[in-house]
């Protein structure tokens, strides 16, 4: 994977994280967001938070894996 592909992959993942985090925040602060009540129930909110964490970890792992491969290539 070249640098451009890595940046696009990580950027796409982080954009998903950003969108999902915004939804979670709007649900948590539903009154400030203009809603009468939360629009996501508690169990679904928990799943959403797990998905956010998983996506963030995927982006971090992609960066870490690329860094490890880069270091190995520099040593050869």
C-alpha angles and dihedrals in degrees: 000000000000126000094263093052091048093050091049092048095048092042091053091050093047091049088057090049091050094050094046092046090052090053091049091050093047089051092048093047093036096149092054088047090056100256127130093219139358111292094207120058121230098260092049090046089055090052090049091053091049090051091051091052092046092051092048090050090050091054091047092047091051090054093045093048091050091049091051092050090047092052092049091051091050090054094055 
